[in-house]
Amino acid sequence: MTTTAVVPNDVLRAVRLGLRMSQDELATALRRAGAELGEPNEASKRLVQRWEAGVSRTPRGVYARALERVTGRPVEALGFSLPVPMARVHTDGKGGHDMETGGEGTPAVVDPQHAARPGEESFTGVWLSRYEFYSSSRDATYEGRHYVVIVQHGNRLTAQSLPGGSSNPDSPLTLDLTVDRNVITGSWVEQTAADGYYNGARYHGAVQMLVEPTGRRMTGKWVGFGKEFDVNTGPWELRLVDRSTSKAALAQYSTPPE
């Protein structure tokens, strides 16, 4: 039987000391931040102790966002175990392509016993979708970007690109996703522009992503068929930009992503 060694989170402890806070004072500040964010939490001295001792390695979303507000640092800079960053795409030499992870020293898999529980989060809002694909006919890697609005019903997520909110004009994107703890799984469909390079071709496939503890970013991989019926893959990222789905917010993001 193999056991995982508990590694103290010295980074979080150093940040707390730099703020001149005791563990109890940090917990109080986190509760206050949660109230200010409209996301009440039950942070306690005991919870801070568990984080610093390395017993609890990944904070839930409400705590991650409160930590960011109190410390002024992104949660990934606070010594917690987080999912992999955006991967990079490369040709596989066989007409298709695959992806390789980027960054050094980053765990490729989140410990499921300490993973965030995004089923408890709400993913409704406007997100920036970004994926990479390799074009064998042009022998180059390209990026597709869309502003999409996500609507959540239970554990189902429906994402639809906003009119005009694509890096490629007239290229609507739809995703049908399911949430299972910190894993997002589903399908995607993109209709390319009739006057574009792909002459109105309709592409579709599957996608699976991990949700970061903040609940603000999903990273993973798509799978789909190429023109020669080869199976292609590449990285896909969704990043929250606005939790509002008001008419004003949707209008704001109905422009091509920069």
N, C-alpha and C positions, 0 to 999 in steps of 0.2 A: 504493500500500500504506500503510495506516494503522497506526501503532504507538502503544501506550498508554504515556504517560509514567510513569516510576517515581517515586512520591512517598514520601519517607522517612516512617517511622512515628515521628514525634517524640513522640507520646503515650506509646508504650511505652517509649521511651528515657527520658522524663521520670519515668515511674513507677519504672523500674529505678534511676535515679539517686536518686530519693527514698527507695528502700529501701537505699541505700548499697551497691549490689551492682555488681560488674563483670559483663561479659557472661558470663564463665566461671562466676562465682558464681551468676548467675541460672540458667544451664544446670544446674548441680549441684543447685540448689534444686528445679528442675522434675523432675529424675530422682528426687529424694528424695520429692517430693509424689506422683509417679506410683506409686512403691512403696507409699506409705501408702494410696493410693486403690485399690490392687490392680490398677493399670493401668500396668505398667512402660513407660517411654518411653526414647527414645534422644536426648534433648535434648543439644545441643552448643553450644559457643561459636559455631560457624559458623552454626547454625540461628538463634540469637538475632541474629546479625549480619544474616542475610537478612531476618528480620522487621523489624528497625529500619531497614534500607536500603529497605524497601518491595518487595523482590524477591519475597518470599513474603507474600501479602496476607491469607491466611486460614489459621489453624492447624487441623490435624486435631483431631478430638474429644478424643483423649487429651491432646494438648498444651493445648487450650483449657481443659479441666478442671483441669489442673495449674497453668496460668497463674492461673486464678481462685483456687485454693487458696493459691498463693504471694503473689499481690498483694493478695488480699482484695477484688478488683474483678470485676464481671461482664466477660466477654470483650468485649462490645460497647462497653465503656468503655476499651478498651486500643488504640484506633486502627486496628482491623482492618476490612476490608470485609465486611459482613454482609448477609443478605437483608432484605427489607422487613419492617416491623413489622406488627402486626395491622391489617388494612384495615377500613374502615367501610362499611356497607351503605346504599344510598339508592334511592328509587324511580326508575324510568326513565321515568315518565310514560306508560307504555303498558300498565299492568297488571302488569308484571314489575318486577324490580329488578336492580341491578348493584352493584359496589363501587368505591370510590375509595381510593387509598393514603393513609395518614396519615404525618405526620412530614415534616420538611424536610431536604433535603440527603442523604437516604438513597437509595442506588442501588436501582433497581427490579429489576435483574437481577444475579445473581452471575456473575462472570467464570468460565466453565466450566473454564478452565485452572488456576484457583486455588481451585476449589470444594472443600468438604470431601468426603470419600469415605465417606458413612455406610454404604455396603455393608460397610465394615470394622467397623462398630459393631454392637452388639446392642441392639435396640429392645424386647426383652421386658421387661415391667414394667407398672405401673399408670400410666395417663396421664389427665389431665383434658382432656376434649374440650369445645370451646366453639365454637359457630357462631351466626351471626346470620341472621335471615330477616325479610322484610317481609310483613305481613299486609294484603292489600288490603281485606279485609272490615272490618278494625278500623283501617286507615290508621295503622299504627304498626309499629315495629321491635321484634322480640323476640329473646331469646337462649335457646338450648338448651344445657344443660350436662350432661355425663355423666362419671362415672368409668368408664374402660374398661380392660380388661386386654388387652395385646397379647402375642401369642405369635409368635415368628419362626421360620420354617423356610427356611433359605437366603435368597433375596431376596423371600420372600413373608411378609406380615404379616397376621395375622387379629386383629381387634379386636372385643371383645364387651363391652357395658356390663354393669356389675355389678348384681345385684339390689338395688333400693333406692337405687342410686347415680346417680339422675337428678334434675334440677331439676323435671321433670314426671313424677309417679308413673306407673308402669306404661307407660313409653314406651321399650322396649328398642331399642338401636341396635347395628348390626353393620356393620363395614367389612372389605372384602377388598382388600388393598393390595399393591403391588409396589414394591421399592426399585431405583432405577437411579442410582447415584452419590448426588447430593444431592437427587434428585427422587423424590417418592412419588406414585404414581398408582393409582387404583382406583375402587371403587364403594361406595356406602353404602345402607343400608336402615333405616328407622325405622318402627316400628309404634306409632301413637299410642294413648292410652288410650281404651277403649271409652266411658267416661263423661266424657271430656274434650271440649274445644272442637271438635276435629276428628273426634269420634265414631268412633274406631277406624280412621281412614283409614291406609293404608300408603303411605309415601312412599319414593322411591328415586331414585338418580341417580349422578353421577360426582363425583370429587374429585381435585384435584392440589395438592400442597404442596411447599415447599422445606424442607429440614432445615437448621437453624442449625449452625454449626461445633461447638458443644458436644454435639450429638446429643440435646439435652434438649427441643427445641422444634421443631415443624413449623408452618408458616403457609402458607395458600393459599386456595383458592377451591372452592366446591361448585357444581354445576349440577344442576337438577332441574325437573320440570314442576309447574305450579300447577294449581289447580282448573279454570281456563279453558283448560288445555292450552297456556299460555304458558311459555316457558323462563325460569326464574328463576336468579339466581346470588347468592352472598354469601360472606363470609369464613368461614374455618374454621381453628381452631388446636388443636393437640394439645401439651400440656405435661407432661413427665415429673414424676411426684410420688413414685414409689417403684420401685426396680428389682426389688424382691422380689415374687414371686408366691406366697408362702407362704399358708396358710390364714389366718394371723393378719393379714397385710397385706391380703388380699382382704376380710376381715371389717371391717377398719378403714375401708375406703373404700366399703362397702356402705351409705352414707348420702348424702343429697342434698348436692351441692356447695354451699358457701356463696357 
